[in-house]
Amino acid sequence: MARSTGKRRRSRSRTAEVVVGVSCLGLGVTAVVVPLLAARGEQAPVRTASIEEPTAAALAPAAQAPPPAEKTEKKAKRKESKYSDKEALAYFDERWDDATHRHITDIRTTGTYLRIYTDLPETSDNSPASLRLCERGMRYLAELGVKKRVVFVQARTGGNGNPVLANVLGPKDDDCRVTYPKPKS
């Protein structure tokens, strides 16, 4: 075997490596211990656990019902934009005020297409709330006199955009359930 003619790395002694390691360890311990000792000298208040019977006064606030403002269900935050269909939003607002209606964040129309944006997760496809919103959208378009009605109920914005939860794709589609294409063999 031929030897390399290049510069060979000088080997460190084992003692030098140990000295460097011990120095780093000493600095780390000092960085942790010194603040702890300084805090100990300040006599911070000591917390002790006590096992006492709770008094009636201590239990009273927990037993009270929350104020009416906290009882009301949270409505979905509306994200209306210049593309929002104000008439459709007003139609839905004046006819329904239930848990399903509270999921609506925006409604947009483009031609005969009605898109109902919700705060529902993308796993809510064909859920009762999404199907009910789709049926309500069909009713809205029917009252407007639209013949070729197309409705999309869409999930909140996520990694996949706004996935469709329920839809009607025109006169030949009579069900709001999302249908999935069969995989090609």
GROMACS elastic network, one bead per residue, 0.5 to 0.9 nm:
[ bonds ]
;  ai    aj funct       b0    kb
    2     5     6  0.89928   500
    3     6     6  0.89695   500
    4     7     6  0.80997   500
    4     8     6  0.81843   500
    5     8     6  0.82278   500
    7    10     6  0.88008   500
    8    11     6  0.88472   500
   12    15     6  0.81887   500
   12    16     6  0.66948   500
   12    17     6  0.73258   500
   13    16     6  0.54569   500
   13    17     6  0.68778   500
   14    17     6  0.53087   500
   14    18     6  0.63754   500
   14    19     6  0.87697   500
   15    18     6  0.51377   500
   15    19     6  0.61907   500
   15    20     6  0.87713   500
   16    19     6  0.51251   500
   16    20     6  0.63605   500
   16    21     6  0.87450   500
   17    20     6  0.52682   500
   17    21     6  0.62652   500
   17    22     6  0.86914   500
   18    21     6  0.51094   500
   18    22     6  0.60953   500
   18    23     6  0.85176   500
   19    22     6  0.52494   500
   19    23     6  0.61299   500
   19    24     6  0.87381   500
   20    23     6  0.51702   500
   20    24     6  0.63485   500
   20    25     6  0.87211   500
   21    24     6  0.52689   500
   21    25     6  0.62412   500
   21    26     6  0.86400   500
   22    25     6  0.50280   500
   22    26     6  0.60708   500
   22    27     6  0.86708   500
   23    26     6  0.50769   500
   23    27     6  0.62859   500
   23    28     6  0.87009   500
   24    27     6  0.51954   500
   24    28     6  0.62444   500
   24    29     6  0.87091   500
   25    28     6  0.51371   500
   25    29     6  0.62134   500
   25    30     6  0.85637   500
   26    29     6  0.52387   500
   26    30     6  0.61202   500
   26    31     6  0.86277   500
   27    30     6  0.50767   500
   27    31     6  0.61569   500
   27    32     6  0.88139   500
   28    31     6  0.51252   500
   28    32     6  0.64881   500
   28    33     6  0.86906   500
   29    32     6  0.52596   500
   29    33     6  0.59193   500
   29    34     6  0.83279   500
   30    33     6  0.52148   500
   30    34     6  0.57335   500
   30    35     6  0.86205   500
   31    34     6  0.60309   500
   31    35     6  0.71932   500
   32    35     6  0.61904   500
   32    36     6  0.67474   500
   33    36     6  0.51280   500
   33    37     6  0.61634   500
   33    38     6  0.86229   500
   34    37     6  0.52117   500
   34    38     6  0.61836   500
   34    39     6  0.86915   500
   35    39     6  0.61441   500
   35    40     6  0.85840   500
   36    39     6  0.51899   500
   36    40     6  0.62219   500
   36    41     6  0.88619   500
   37    40     6  0.50344   500
   37    41     6  0.64878   500
   38    41     6  0.53730   500
   38    42     6  0.69492   500
   39    42     6  0.53447   500
   39    43     6  0.72649   500
   39    44     6  0.72924   500
   40    43     6  0.57145   500
   40    44     6  0.69800   500
   41    44     6  0.81944   500
   43    46     6  0.83071   500
   52    55     6  0.88180   500
   54    57     6  0.82110   500
   54    58     6  0.62463   500
   54    59     6  0.69973   500
   55    58     6  0.52588   500
   55    59     6  0.65571   500
   55    60     6  0.88341   500
   56    59     6  0.51478   500
   56    60     6  0.60684   500
   57    60     6  0.52728   500
   57    61     6  0.76786   500
   58    61     6  0.68984   500
   58    62     6  0.80508   500
   59    62     6  0.56089   500
   59    63     6  0.65546   500
   60    63     6  0.52598   500
   60    64     6  0.65213   500
   61    64     6  0.54279   500
   61    65     6  0.85938   500
   62    65     6  0.80125   500
   64    67     6  0.88148   500
   65    68     6  0.86225   500
   66    69     6  0.80433   500
   66    70     6  0.62178   500
   66    71     6  0.66574   500
   67    70     6  0.56844   500
   67    71     6  0.67088   500
   68    71     6  0.50136   500
   68    72     6  0.67606   500
   69    72     6  0.59671   500
   70    73     6  0.79469   500
   71    74     6  0.89526   500
   72    75     6  0.88546   500
   73    99     6  0.82265   500
   73   102     6  0.86672   500
   74    77     6  0.86964   500
   74   102     6  0.77799   500
   75    78     6  0.84340   500
   75    99     6  0.84864   500
   75   101     6  0.86600   500
   75   103     6  0.69828   500
   75   104     6  0.85248   500
   76   101     6  0.88999   500
   76   102     6  0.55291   500
   76   103     6  0.53014   500
   76   104     6  0.63274   500
   76   105     6  0.58968   500
   76   118     6  0.78257   500
   76   119     6  0.64649   500
   77   102     6  0.88215   500
   77   103     6  0.85643   500
   77   104     6  0.82225   500
   77   105     6  0.59244   500
   77   119     6  0.82492   500
   78   104     6  0.72683   500
   78   106     6  0.60955   500
   79    84     6  0.87297   500
   79   105     6  0.55551   500
   79   106     6  0.58393   500
   80    83     6  0.76203   500
   80    84     6  0.55716   500
   80    85     6  0.86310   500
   80    86     6  0.86926   500
   80   105     6  0.73012   500
   80   106     6  0.55934   500
   80   107     6  0.79612   500
   81    84     6  0.52618   500
   81    85     6  0.88950   500
   81   106     6  0.81788   500
   82    85     6  0.84410   500
   83    86     6  0.89455   500
   83   107     6  0.85889   500
   83   108     6  0.62785   500
   83   109     6  0.81194   500
   84    87     6  0.88728   500
   84    88     6  0.85335   500
   84    89     6  0.80912   500
   84   106     6  0.64356   500
   84   107     6  0.56500   500
   84   109     6  0.75713   500
   85    88     6  0.53780   500
   85    89     6  0.63268   500
   85    90     6  0.87087   500
   85   106     6  0.81342   500
   85   107     6  0.57611   500
   85   109     6  0.61717   500
   86    89     6  0.50873   500
   86    90     6  0.61028   500
   86    91     6  0.85615   500
   86   107     6  0.79634   500
   86   108     6  0.84755   500
   87    90     6  0.50757   500
   87    91     6  0.60984   500
   87    92     6  0.87030   500
   88    92     6  0.62438   500
   88    93     6  0.84989   500
   88   107     6  0.66981   500
   88   108     6  0.79060   500
   88   109     6  0.84174   500
   88   137     6  0.87596   500
   88   140     6  0.75318   500
   89    92     6  0.52474   500
   89    93     6  0.60146   500
   89    94     6  0.86395   500
   89   104     6  0.89748   500
   89   106     6  0.75212   500
   89   107     6  0.63187   500
   89   108     6  0.88343   500
   90    94     6  0.60679   500
   90    95     6  0.85403   500
   91    94     6  0.55450   500
   91    95     6  0.63215   500
   91    96     6  0.86082   500
   91   140     6  0.76168   500
   92    95     6  0.53824   500
   92    96     6  0.58965   500
   92    97     6  0.83318   500
   92   101     6  0.75069   500
   92   136     6  0.80944   500
   92   137     6  0.86903   500
   92   140     6  0.83411   500
   93    96     6  0.57366   500
   93    97     6  0.66873   500
   93   101     6  0.78271   500
   94    97     6  0.77299   500
   96   100     6  0.85516   500
   96   101     6  0.62515   500
   97   100     6  0.79471   500
   97   101     6  0.57963   500
   97   102     6  0.70737   500
   98   101     6  0.53226   500
   98   102     6  0.64364   500
   99   102     6  0.52219   500
   99   103     6  0.70642   500
   99   129     6  0.83265   500
  100   103     6  0.57101   500
  100   104     6  0.78193   500
  100   128     6  0.86664   500
  100   129     6  0.53384   500
  100   130     6  0.79537   500
  100   132     6  0.74299   500
  100   133     6  0.71271   500
  101   104     6  0.58275   500
  101   129     6  0.84676   500
  101   133     6  0.74829   500
  102   105     6  0.80535   500
  102   118     6  0.86417   500
  102   119     6  0.88410   500
  103   117     6  0.83637   500
  103   118     6  0.51560   500
  103   119     6  0.54076   500
  103   120     6  0.66584   500
  103   129     6  0.82936   500
  104   107     6  0.75813   500
  104   116     6  0.68283   500
  104   117     6  0.59228   500
  104   119     6  0.66378   500
  104   120     6  0.86975   500
  104   133     6  0.85774   500
  105   116     6  0.78042   500
  105   117     6  0.55234   500
  105   118     6  0.50100   500
  105   119     6  0.64431   500
  105   156     6  0.85774   500
  106   115     6  0.82334   500
  106   116     6  0.61166   500
  106   117     6  0.50163   500
  106   118     6  0.69399   500
  107   114     6  0.72135   500
  107   115     6  0.56715   500
  107   117     6  0.59819   500
  107   118     6  0.88260   500
  108   113     6  0.82355   500
  108   114     6  0.59313   500
  108   115     6  0.51739   500
  108   116     6  0.66354   500
  108   117     6  0.81360   500
  109   112     6  0.69742   500
  109   113     6  0.54945   500
  109   115     6  0.61354   500
  109   116     6  0.87867   500
  110   113     6  0.51303   500
  110   114     6  0.66521   500
  110   115     6  0.82779   500
  111   114     6  0.81236   500
  112   141     6  0.79182   500
  112   146     6  0.67246   500
  112   147     6  0.83484   500
  112   148     6  0.66381   500
  112   149     6  0.58033   500
  112   150     6  0.62293   500
  112   151     6  0.84862   500
  113   148     6  0.87478   500
  113   149     6  0.66743   500
  113   151     6  0.58671   500
  113   152     6  0.77434   500
  114   137     6  0.70484   500
  114   138     6  0.86134   500
  114   141     6  0.79703   500
  114   149     6  0.80093   500
  114   150     6  0.61904   500
  114   152     6  0.62714   500
  114   153     6  0.84688   500
  115   137     6  0.84784   500
  115   150     6  0.85008   500
  115   151     6  0.59037   500
  115   153     6  0.59878   500
  115   154     6  0.71677   500
  116   133     6  0.77129   500
  116   134     6  0.79698   500
  116   137     6  0.77983   500
  116   151     6  0.76665   500
  116   152     6  0.61416   500
  116   154     6  0.60687   500
  116   155     6  0.88744   500
  117   120     6  0.87206   500
  117   152     6  0.83208   500
  117   153     6  0.60542   500
  117   155     6  0.63423   500
  117   156     6  0.68846   500
  117   157     6  0.89705   500
  117   162     6  0.79180   500
  118   121     6  0.84678   500
  118   130     6  0.86005   500
  118   153     6  0.72507   500
  118   154     6  0.60072   500
  118   155     6  0.53948   500
  118   156     6  0.56236   500
  118   157     6  0.89337   500
  119   154     6  0.85478   500
  119   155     6  0.61084   500
  119   157     6  0.82227   500
  120   123     6  0.80827   500
  120   124     6  0.64369   500
  120   129     6  0.87306   500
  120   130     6  0.81821   500
  120   154     6  0.79898   500
  120   155     6  0.51297   500
  120   156     6  0.57757   500
  120   165     6  0.86682   500
  121   124     6  0.57138   500
  121   125     6  0.85016   500
  121   155     6  0.55345   500
  121   156     6  0.59968   500
  121   157     6  0.85905   500
  121   158     6  0.85447   500
  121   163     6  0.88990   500
  121   165     6  0.89421   500
  122   125     6  0.65515   500
  122   154     6  0.81346   500
  122   155     6  0.52291   500
  122   156     6  0.70647   500
  122   157     6  0.86564   500
  122   158     6  0.80627   500
  122   160     6  0.86358   500
  122   162     6  0.78024   500
  122   163     6  0.60284   500
  122   164     6  0.77487   500
  122   165     6  0.69578   500
  123   126     6  0.89494   500
  123   127     6  0.86845   500
  123   155     6  0.84776   500
  123   165     6  0.80816   500
  124   127     6  0.51879   500
  124   128     6  0.86180   500
  124   129     6  0.83853   500
  124   130     6  0.73007   500
  124   155     6  0.77446   500
  124   165     6  0.62547   500
  125   128     6  0.89620   500
  125   130     6  0.70496   500
  125   131     6  0.85805   500
  125   154     6  0.89307   500
  125   155     6  0.83990   500
  125   163     6  0.86221   500
  125   164     6  0.71497   500
  125   166     6  0.62559   500
  125   177     6  0.80499   500
  125   178     6  0.70747   500
  126   129     6  0.81727   500
  126   130     6  0.62047   500
  126   131     6  0.60024   500
  126   165     6  0.58638   500
  126   166     6  0.57064   500
  126   176     6  0.78726   500
  126   177     6  0.54334   500
  126   178     6  0.63341   500
  127   130     6  0.53268   500
  127   131     6  0.61601   500
  127   132     6  0.85489   500
  127   165     6  0.76388   500
  127   166     6  0.81662   500
  127   177     6  0.87866   500
  128   131     6  0.51934   500
  128   132     6  0.60279   500
  128   133     6  0.86066   500
  129   132     6  0.51572   500
  129   133     6  0.62114   500
  129   134     6  0.86426   500
  130   133     6  0.51562   500
  130   134     6  0.62227   500
  130   135     6  0.87541   500
  130   153     6  0.63130   500
  130   154     6  0.82243   500
  130   155     6  0.89164   500
  130   165     6  0.61459   500
  130   166     6  0.58336   500
  130   167     6  0.89191   500
  130   176     6  0.86501   500
  130   177     6  0.89352   500
  131   134     6  0.50393   500
  131   135     6  0.62755   500
  131   136     6  0.86696   500
  131   153     6  0.81253   500
  131   165     6  0.80270   500
  131   166     6  0.58505   500
  131   167     6  0.80870   500
  131   175     6  0.89490   500
  131   176     6  0.58431   500
  131   177     6  0.67745   500
  132   135     6  0.51222   500
  132   136     6  0.62258   500
  132   137     6  0.86184   500
  132   176     6  0.85639   500
  133   136     6  0.50337   500
  133   137     6  0.61486   500
  133   138     6  0.86770   500
  133   153     6  0.69739   500
  133   166     6  0.84069   500
  134   137     6  0.50129   500
  134   138     6  0.63030   500
  134   139     6  0.87209   500
  134   151     6  0.63508   500
  134   152     6  0.69106   500
  134   153     6  0.60887   500
  134   166     6  0.63352   500
  134   167     6  0.64245   500
  134   168     6  0.75973   500
  134   176     6  0.61166   500
  134   177     6  0.89229   500
  135   138     6  0.50328   500
  135   139     6  0.62907   500
  135   140     6  0.87007   500
  135   151     6  0.86711   500
  135   168     6  0.89520   500
  135   175     6  0.88501   500
  135   176     6  0.69390   500
  136   140     6  0.62286   500
  136   141     6  0.87410   500
  137   140     6  0.50164   500
  137   141     6  0.62994   500
  137   142     6  0.85709   500
  137   150     6  0.88881   500
  137   151     6  0.64037   500
  137   152     6  0.85486   500
  137   153     6  0.87401   500
  138   141     6  0.52018   500
  138   142     6  0.60867   500
  138   143     6  0.86629   500
  138   149     6  0.68323   500
  138   150     6  0.77912   500
  138   151     6  0.67377   500
  138   168     6  0.81805   500
  139   142     6  0.50118   500
  139   143     6  0.62300   500
  139   144     6  0.87126   500
  140   143     6  0.52406   500
  140   144     6  0.64684   500
  140   145     6  0.88878   500
  141   144     6  0.50225   500
  141   145     6  0.64032   500
  141   146     6  0.55112   500
  141   147     6  0.82615   500
  141   149     6  0.64909   500
  141   150     6  0.86158   500
  141   151     6  0.87918   500
  142   145     6  0.50063   500
  142   146     6  0.56560   500
  142   147     6  0.73790   500
  142   149     6  0.77274   500
  143   146     6  0.76552   500
  146   149     6  0.60336   500
  147   170     6  0.86625   500
  147   171     6  0.76315   500
  148   169     6  0.86533   500
  148   170     6  0.53688   500
  148   171     6  0.56793   500
  149   168     6  0.74037   500
  149   169     6  0.73161   500
  149   170     6  0.52400   500
  149   171     6  0.66780   500
  150   167     6  0.73578   500
  150   168     6  0.53063   500
  150   170     6  0.51335   500
  150   171     6  0.82525   500
  151   166     6  0.80405   500
  151   167     6  0.52887   500
  151   168     6  0.51541   500
  151   169     6  0.68142   500
  151   170     6  0.82620   500
  151   176     6  0.83767   500
  152   164     6  0.63748   500
  152   165     6  0.75378   500
  152   166     6  0.60352   500
  152   168     6  0.67715   500
  152   169     6  0.82554   500
  152   176     6  0.88323   500
  153   163     6  0.85436   500
  153   164     6  0.57930   500
  153   165     6  0.54971   500
  153   166     6  0.51481   500
  153   167     6  0.61602   500
  154   157     6  0.86246   500
  154   162     6  0.55425   500
  154   163     6  0.55278   500
  154   165     6  0.54027   500
  154   166     6  0.72714   500
  154   167     6  0.87716   500
  155   158     6  0.82466   500
  155   161     6  0.84334   500
  155   162     6  0.51337   500
  155   163     6  0.53674   500
  155   164     6  0.62683   500
  155   165     6  0.62742   500
  156   161     6  0.78815   500
  156   162     6  0.56960   500
  156   163     6  0.77264   500
  157   160     6  0.73449   500
  157   161     6  0.50600   500
  157   163     6  0.78220   500
  158   161     6  0.51871   500
  158   162     6  0.65645   500
  158   163     6  0.83272   500
  159   162     6  0.84434   500
  160   163     6  0.63511   500
  164   167     6  0.71182   500
  164   178     6  0.76364   500
  165   177     6  0.80017   500
  165   178     6  0.65904   500
  166   176     6  0.54550   500
  166   177     6  0.52692   500
  166   178     6  0.50333   500
  166   179     6  0.87610   500
  167   173     6  0.88583   500
  167   175     6  0.77934   500
  167   177     6  0.62184   500
  167   178     6  0.58036   500
  167   179     6  0.86508   500
  168   171     6  0.82332   500
  168   172     6  0.87884   500
  168   173     6  0.57039   500
  168   174     6  0.68872   500
  168   175     6  0.63822   500
  168   176     6  0.51985   500
  168   177     6  0.76817   500
  168   178     6  0.80722   500
  169   172     6  0.74680   500
  169   173     6  0.56401   500
  169   174     6  0.85204   500
  169   176     6  0.86716   500
  170   173     6  0.55196   500
  170   174     6  0.80591   500
  171   174     6  0.70101   500
  173   176     6  0.78884   500
  175   178     6  0.83016   500
  176   179     6  0.89392   500
  180   183     6  0.88781   500
  181   184     6  0.87283   500
  182   185     6  0.88709   500
